[in-house]
Amino acid sequence: MALVGLVRVSTDKQETARQHDALNAAGCVKVFEEKISGKLKVSERPGLSAALEYMRPGDMLTVQEVDRLGRNLLEGLIMLTDLFEQGYAVKVLDGIAAGEHTERSLILDLALALAEDRRRDISKKTKNGLDAAKVRGRVGGRRPVMSDVLTAQAVALRDKGFTIRQIQPHLTYKTASGETRNPSVGAISQALKAHDAE
């Protein structure tokens, strides 16, 4: 029997060291990492998919807390049922579901339900905060990639007959870390729509 670890955070900016330390201390032979939303299906999660491919019958998928498995109750329950039916076990290091699990249980289901509830609560608080800031004249969230200058360039290129995909390589911006990037096709499209609506 081997412990196979899974580390998950939702965004690139979140740290994973704490989870890696916990999984290494638990004796995981290999640890897979993904920076992706926990509400996605198993097939859409590369780290989880790779961990499951690596595992052999009798191995344990190991996570620091149950919400690392996912924050979508339905997907989490389906995944756990599939794992247990294939003979895999799950080990949770911390939280109310801490321990080794070879079958579904009330405590494991409850832990997944609480994880989804926490995700919903975080999402609601973020939205409320952005709405409150908007009322006060402040717009929250990330700074738009498409500045007025980039939008003007996009409009000029479109007027020359360029498609959005042809426009994209001609537009560049600098990230907060100083990297030069092209705006996404979606960002260009939204900026052009907003310009046309003015």
N, C-alpha and C positions, 0 to 999 in steps of 0.2 A: 504494500500500500504506500502511495506517495501523496504528499500534499502539493497541489498545484494552485498557485496563488493568482488572484485577480485584483488588480488595482484599477479603480475607476474614479475619474473626476469629470465634471461636466464641461469645463473650458480649459483652454491652453494655459491660462494665467494661474490656475489653481495648482498648489503644490501636491506632490504625491509621495514625498519622502516619508511622512508619518506612516502611511499605509505600507510602503516597502519595508520599513524598519520592523513593523509588527509582523508582516508575513515572513520575512527572513528569520526573525527571532523564533517564529513558530516552527521553522524547519522546512519551508517550502522548497522543493527541488527546482522549481522554475516558477517565475512570476510573469504574468502577462499584464500589460497596461493599456488602457484606452482613455482617451479624453473625448468623451461623447455623452450625450444625454442619457440618463438612466430610464427614460420613458420609451425608448425605442425597442423594436422587436429584436430578438436574438440574432436574426439573420442580418440586421443592419448594424450590428456591433462587432467590429473586427477583433478586438481583444478577447472578448468572451467567446466568439466563434473559434479563435485560434486555441484558446485554453481547452475548450471542449474537444477539439480535434486531437490535441496532444494527450489528453487523458486516456487511461486504460481502465477497464473494469476493476473496481476496488479502490481506485484513486479518489481523493477528496478534493473538490473545488473549495478553495479556502479564501474567505474575504474577512477584512477587519470588522465590518459591520454589515448587516443585512441589506442596507440601502445601496451598498456597492454592487449588489446583484442587479438592482433596478429600483426605480421609483414609480413603476406602473404596476399596480396590483395584479391586473389580469395577466399581463405578460410574465410577471414574476411567478405567478402560480402555475401557468402553463409550463414555464421553463423548469421549475422545481419538479413538477409531476413527470416531465420527460426525463430529467436526470435520474430520478429515483427509479423510474421504470426500466432505464438502461443499466441499472446497477451502480450508478455513481452515488457518492455521498457528498454532503455539503458540511463544511466546518465554518462556523462563525466565531470570531475571536472575542468580540465585545458586544455589549448591548443586551437587550432582553432575550434575544434568541441565541445567546452565546452557547456554544456546545457543538456536538457532532450530530448530524441529522441524516437518517437513511430513509425517512418517509415524511410526508406532510404531517404537520401537527398544528394545533390551534395557536401555539406560541409563535411558530414560524409564519403562519398566515397573518397573525396579528402584527408582527414586526413589519411585514411587507405593507400591510394596510396603513400603518403609522408612517412608513417611509413615503408612501404616496401622499398622505395627508400633509406631511411636512413640505413636500414639493409644491403642493397646491397652495399652502399657506405662504411660502416664500414668494411664489408667483403673484399672489394676491397683494401682498405687502409691497412688492416692487411696483405693481401697477398703480396702487393707491398713492405711493410716493411720487411717481411720475405725474399722476393726475393733479396732485396737490401742488407740485412745482409748476405745472403748466398754468394753473389758476393764478399763480403769483408772477407769471411772465417768464419763468425759467423753463427751458426745455431740457429734460434729462436724457439719459441714454448716450450712446456713442456719438461723437462728432461725425456729421455726414461726410462721406468720402468725396462726394461731388460738390466742390466749391463753385462759386459763381463763375470763376475763370474757366474751370473744367467744363462746366455746363455750356458756357459760351462757345468753347472749342468744339464740343460735341454737336451743338446746334449748327455751327458753321460747316462741319464735316458732313452732317446729315443733309444740309442744303446742297452740298456738292454731289449728293447721290450715294454717300457711304452708308452701308448697313451698320447696325450697332456692333456686330462682330468685327467689322472692318474698322470701326471707330476705336474700339477698345485698345489696340496696341499703341495708338497715338496719344493716349491720355496716361499720365503718371502722377502719382502723389507720394509723399513721404509719410511713413508710419511714425508713431511716437518713438520707436527705437532707431529711426533714421533709415530704414529700408525703403527702397523705391519699388512701388507696385503699380499695377494697372487696376483701375476700378473694375468691379464685376459687371457683367452684362446687365444684370438686374439693377444695379445702382445707376448705370447710365440710362437704362430704360425709364426708371422712376424719375430721374432728373429731367429727362426730355418731356415726360408726361406733365410734370409739375410746371415746366417752362411753358408748355403749350396751353395749360389751363389758366395761366396768369392773364 
